[in-house]
């Protein structure tokens, strides 16, 4: 098949491109960074350098594809841009993707959504994924779409490292003994690659997770890996957590979105639909990721 991937070759895009190339598919990877072209080519894929804000470029690149993989591609670095409305910018990308899919006559789409996309409010920063699903669902009914909803990424835990080093604890505005799901980007890539080869029919939703553990269990696993077996997960009030994010330089509007997202984790509100459609867990567990966490923690 001819498959076009948005999202460049990041945490998910690289293993996804590798898996699809190994399966014999003709893969084109869209990236906004010209310097990545040689790395994309080295994977056995074709590079298309351009901007997700350019509908003409997207439609031209999508043209003739059997499957298009779409995602909202603004990275974590944009969280700290004081002039960027993160939500508005991502929703604009969603509209551009929809327009390009329709213009190119694409019939099969796999869209990287997120846990929390089922919620129309109260999900904080994840509201962009609810909006993107709604936008893509406006496409004609003959276009099949698979919405992939991964849970929290393991590598997001790397953000715990500075606070562990400065305060000796993981500090968030939620915590406790309720289990929550986590996922490896490798498991996401493997799941998506498999879905692309399965029949498409209508609009479907699939959650992706690798492991489930409570905040206190996560602290124990990570603490053991870094030689701090007594590591605690400390829950602080929303306002205190918000002030800490803003003090770190995060855009205040984006910071409020993070606080609201974490608040939805309390009591499992964020995961209600996940547990109604609970997937088989992937192969990479938190204990596996803990080795990567320890390596990052111990870097000078």
MOTA-V446873 format. One record per helix or strand of 2 or more residues. SS is the DSSP state (H for helix, E for strand). FROM is the first residue (numbers start at 0). TO is the last residue. If there is no record, write none. Layout:
ss=SS from=FROM to=TO
ss=SS from=FROM to=TO
This chain:
ss=E from=1 to=4
ss=H from=12 to=21
ss=E from=25 to=30
ss=H from=33 to=41
ss=E from=45 to=48
ss=H from=54 to=61
ss=E from=66 to=70
ss=H from=75 to=79
ss=H from=85 to=103
ss=E from=107 to=111
ss=H from=123 to=135
ss=E from=143 to=149
ss=E from=151 to=152
ss=H from=153 to=166
ss=E from=168 to=171
ss=E from=178 to=182
ss=H from=184 to=195
ss=E from=202 to=207
ss=E from=210 to=213
ss=H from=214 to=224
ss=E from=231 to=234
ss=H from=237 to=246
ss=H from=251 to=275
ss=H from=285 to=296
